[in-house]
Amino acid sequence: MSAATNRLELELLDHFFSNGNTPAAYTPDTLFLALATAVSDAEAGSFTEVTGGSYARQALAGKFGTVASGGSITNDANIQFPTATGDYGTVTHIVIMDALTGGNALIVQALASSKTVETGDTFVVNSGNLTVSLA
């Protein structure tokens, strides 16, 4: 199950309920998928991100279909990370971020089962395997 971070909740509330003022624009150019080996506080967006081994967040633009009537969206293309040139460790969560580096965690989601990524492995979220819901 995915969890919206406090940051995303605040941005949405500010956008929709701006007390008659012009809502603050929050429109990240691109969203990125990050891999986490630990999450200390999903609501706060506190997590330990993979580092080294050719790891890089992956852009999500063009990877998702349309929002389903039940209020969720699922990837309709594979999201593939670079082949690891060093161990990533055990990936436990994915995190949707609003920047390639730094930025804010928006959605935190635990994997159905943790995945140890070692040198030579390629971490892939196959099409249809990542569903995001705010419900």
C-alpha positions in Angstrom: 0.0 0.0 0.0 1.3 3.4 -0.9 1.4 6.2 1.7 1.3 9.9 0.8 4.0 11.8 2.7 3.1 14.9 4.8 4.8 17.0 2.1 2.4 15.8 -0.6 -0.6 16.2 1.7 0.4 19.8 2.5 0.9 20.6 -1.2 -2.5 19.2 -2.1 -4.3 21.0 0.7 -2.5 24.3 -0.1 -3.5 23.9 -3.8 -7.2 23.1 -3.2 -7.9 25.2 -0.1 -6.0 28.4 -0.4 -8.6 30.6 1.4 -9.5 32.5 -1.7 -5.9 33.3 -2.5 -4.3 32.1 -5.7 -3.2 28.6 -4.8 0.5 28.0 -4.7 1.7 26.2 -7.8 3.2 22.8 -7.1 3.9 21.1 -10.4 7.2 19.2 -10.5 8.5 18.9 -14.0 9.2 15.2 -13.6 8.6 12.6 -10.9 11.3 10.1 -10.1 11.4 6.6 -8.6 13.9 6.1 -5.8 14.9 2.8 -4.1 15.1 2.6 -0.3 16.8 0.1 2.0 15.0 1.4 5.1 12.2 3.7 6.0 12.2 5.4 9.4 9.0 7.5 8.9 7.0 7.1 5.8 4.7 10.1 6.6 7.7 12.4 7.0 9.4 10.9 3.9 12.4 9.8 6.0 14.2 6.9 4.3 17.7 5.5 3.5 18.2 5.7 -0.3 20.5 3.4 -2.2 23.8 5.0 -3.1 26.7 4.0 -5.3 27.0 1.1 -7.7 25.7 3.2 -10.7 22.4 3.8 -8.9 20.3 6.7 -10.1 16.6 7.6 -9.6 14.5 6.8 -12.7 12.1 9.3 -14.4 8.5 8.3 -14.3 7.3 10.4 -17.3 5.5 8.3 -19.8 5.5 5.2 -17.6 1.9 5.4 -16.3 -1.5 5.0 -17.9 -4.6 6.9 -16.9 -6.1 7.2 -13.4 -8.6 4.4 -12.8 -12.1 5.2 -11.6 -11.3 3.8 -8.2 -8.6 6.5 -7.7 -5.4 4.6 -8.5 -2.8 4.6 -11.3 -0.6 1.8 -12.5 2.6 1.8 -14.5 2.1 0.6 -18.1 5.8 0.4 -18.9 8.8 -1.1 -17.2 10.8 1.1 -14.9 14.4 -0.1 -15.1 17.4 1.0 -13.0 21.0 0.8 -14.2 22.8 -2.5 -13.8 24.4 -2.4 -10.4 28.2 -2.0 -10.5 28.2 -2.5 -6.7 25.8 -4.0 -4.2 22.7 -1.8 -3.5 21.8 -3.8 -0.4 18.3 -5.1 0.3 15.6 -2.8 -1.2 12.5 -2.7 0.9 10.6 0.3 -0.4 10.2 2.5 -3.5 9.8 6.2 -3.1 8.3 8.7 -5.6 10.4 11.9 -5.5 9.9 15.3 -7.1 13.5 15.8 -8.2 16.4 13.7 -9.7 18.6 14.5 -6.7 17.5 16.0 -3.3 13.9 17.1 -3.5 10.9 15.8 -1.6 9.5 12.4 -1.0 5.9 12.3 -2.1 4.8 8.6 -2.0 6.4 5.8 0.0 5.5 2.2 -0.8 6.8 -1.0 0.6 7.7 -3.8 -1.8 5.6 -7.0 -1.6 8.9 -8.7 -0.8 12.3 -7.2 -0.2 14.9 -7.6 -3.0 18.6 -7.9 -2.5 20.4 -6.2 -5.4 24.0 -7.3 -5.9 26.7 -6.4 -8.4 25.4 -7.3 -11.9 21.8 -7.2 -11.0 19.2 -4.9 -12.6 16.3 -3.8 -10.5 13.1 -3.5 -12.6 9.5 -2.7 -11.8 7.7 -4.5 -14.4 4.7 -3.0 -16.2 1.6 -3.4 -14.1 3.5 -4.0 -10.8 3.4 -0.5 -9.4 0.0 0.9 -8.4 -0.3 4.2 -6.6 -3.4 5.2 -4.7 -4.0 8.1 -2.3 -7.1 6.4 -0.8 
